[in-house]
Amino acid sequence: MSETPTRIALITGASRGIGEASARLMAANGRHVVLAARGVEALEAIANDIETAGGKASVYKCDITDHQGLADLVEKVADDHGRLDILVNNAGITRDNLLLRMTDEEFDEGISCNLRAAFVTCRAAIRQMMRGKFGRIVNVSSVSGVIGNPGQANYAAAKSGLIGFTKTIAKEMASKKITANVVAPGFVETAMTNDLPQRVKDFATQVTPVGRFGKPEELAAAIDFLTSDAAAYITGQVLCVDGGMSM
Ligand code: NAP
């Protein structure tokens, strides 16, 4: 399914996990994917794969701790490609600690990388999308932001904040043909969950009605759809792709 004109889609955190799977699927579905992360080598390898398969991909370095750099990145992508249609704020970090032990710095880092970074990219991207009279934004939250999670006060606050933030964008931008939605993953098999202690993995599986971790491709399917032309009537929604964990 390819869209006209070819949609330019910026995906942060595209070097592995959910971002990589989303980029591959979105490229297969006709978007020109702009892959961003710190690990340029990994991005180049993914872009090569996509192009070998007949898709279109470009690579840009980005760091979600550098907010001016993020705003500049959005402008550069739009300058280089003549437009920006789709933004997937997928890059995220965890800095887990129990609340009573959590430092101010850990709390601030969680908010800065997971929430403020998305504010900066959305604001810059919306300026470009308004020019094109089209936009799709997906902000990747977490089941932690929907139902909370011990040890993640900073992360849950940021991921929950993303929900109110995204709903506000949806309301402000609906008349401009720009949609904004949240995808909230449960536990997914990626580098982020690889190193969790086995007892935590067992507990996560136990509290997930579907009885297993999700696969990055299962998140990509939701992100791909919400960024498609076909999803024009869906905005301000939170799609929990979590095996039923949050219901
Ligand atoms: P992942 O496999 O650890 O991938 C994280 C991606 O973000 C990588 O591409 C990484 O690339 C990039 N990234 C990390 N720090 C960055 C930084 N400072 N600047 C720019 N990019 C950075 O994680 P994932 O599981 O796919 O997570 C993707 C999103 O889903 C995140 O927002 C996460 O919070 C959310 N999520 C994941 C789960 C889960 O169970 N996996 C559950 C709920 C929500 P570089 O290292 O190359 O920069």
Boltz pocket constraint, residues with backbone or C-beta under 6 A from the ligand:
constraints:
  - pocket:
      binder: B
      contacts: [[A, 12], [A, 13], [A, 14], [A, 15], [A, 16], [A, 17], [A, 18], [A, 19], [A, 36], [A, 37], [A, 38], [A, 39], [A, 40], [A, 42], [A, 62], [A, 63], [A, 64], [A, 65], [A, 89], [A, 90], [A, 91], [A, 92], [A, 93], [A, 140], [A, 141], [A, 142], [A, 143], [A, 144], [A, 184], [A, 185], [A, 186], [A, 187], [A, 188], [A, 189], [A, 190], [A, 191], [A, 192], [A, 193]]
      max_distance: 6.0
